[in-house]
């Protein structure tokens, strides 16, 4: 209970990102507009989210192919 004044433990906020567009090439490949701009930083994005209280992500996908890619990305990440 966040309003319990008797509890001396600090409250920790937790978030669920319901629109994580992490399938974009800027995260998976480090590409912007078809050009390599930096090293892929998918793992770092997830680490920053976790550090800042994000406990769950829902990857967004607009097509069947993107949905299949999202499933594969999650499977690869969990290994």
Secondary structure as UniProt FT lines:
FT   TURN            2..3
FT   TURN            5..6
FT   STRAND          15..20
FT   TURN            22..23
FT   HELIX           25..28
FT   STRAND          31..32
FT   TURN            33..34
FT   STRAND          35..36
FT   HELIX           42..51
FT   TURN            52..53
FT   STRAND          54..59
FT   HELIX           64..78
//
